[in-house]
Amino acid sequence: MNIKMYLDYFDEISHLPREEQFDLLDKAQDLVLSESKVSKFKLVSFFAPLLSLVAMIGIGYVIFGYSILLFVIAGVFGLLLSRVAVNETNTYLLSRGLRRVMEGKLN
């Protein structure tokens, strides 16, 4: 995951210099990655597009039948939806890790 896109994103650290923000975000990412054997970031990045595609195509099939064009539209919509889901989940995981890093830094 590219943590550079989260520089100046979180209000808790946006007042800090960019280098310090990067260090805190890197520690937060490492904390989230160390919580389990399998990376949560990778799991979300793999399963969100797959589940979104299956759901959108399945819903399109149930509602509209066999139209190929609607399968394509549902597939594109599913990929867009999965991108939003991946970004939101990554942001949530990183903010949770950042809160834990900041709590440890304050104590």
N, C-alpha and C positions, 0 to 999 in steps of 0.2 A: 504494500500500500504506500502511496506517495503522501508523506506527511507534510510536504512543502505546501500543499494546497490548504492546509489548516493553519498556516502562519497568519496571525491577526484575525483568526476566526472566532476563537473562544474569548469571551469578555474577561475571564479570570486572568489571562496572561497577555492580552493584547497591548497592555501598557509597557511590557518588558521589551528589551532589545530582541531583535529577530534571532540572534544566535542563542540567547537564553530560551526563547520560545521553542526553537528547534530542539534544544537539549531536553526540555521538559516533555515535548511531544514524543521524542524518541524514547525517553524513559517510560512514558505512558504506553506506548506501543509495545515495548519490551515486556511491560507488566501484563498487558492483556495477552500477549503471545505466550508468556510463561505460565499462565493459569491452567492450560491444558496441553496434552500431548499433540493434539491436532489444532492447527491454527483456526480460530473462529473466523478470521478474515477470509481465509481460503475456502472454508466451508460455505460461507455466505456467498462468496463470489462464484462458487460452482453451482450450488443448488438453487439460488434465486432465479437465474435465467432459465434453468431447466424447468422448475416448477411453474414459473410465469408462462412460459411457452406452452406447456402442457395444459395449464388452466385456460389460457385464452383460446387455444385451438379447440379444446374440449367444449368450452362454452359456445364458441362459434358453431361447432358441429351440432350441438343440441338445439340451438336456437334457429340456425339458418340451413342446416343440412350440408350438402356436399359441395357447395360453391368454393372453387379453388381460390378465387380472388379474396373471398372472406377469410380463408385460411391464411393467406399471405398477410392481409391486414391485421388479423388477430396475432400472427407471429411477430410482426413489427411492433404492435402495441405491447405484446408480452415482453419483448426485449427492452423497450423503453421503460416499462413498469419495473422490470428487474433491475435496471440501472439505478432508478430512484431508490428501490429497496436496498440495494447494495450500499449506495452512498449514505442513506439514512442509518443503516445498521452500523457501518463503519464509523460514522460520526458519533453515534451513541456509545459504541464500545470504547472509542478513543476518549470521549469526554468522561466516561466512567473511570478509565485508567488515569486520566489527568487529575480528576478529583482525588483519587487515592494518592497520587504522587505529591499533589499540593498539600494534602493532609499530613503526609509523612515529612514534608519539608517544613511545615509549620511547627510540628511537634519536636 
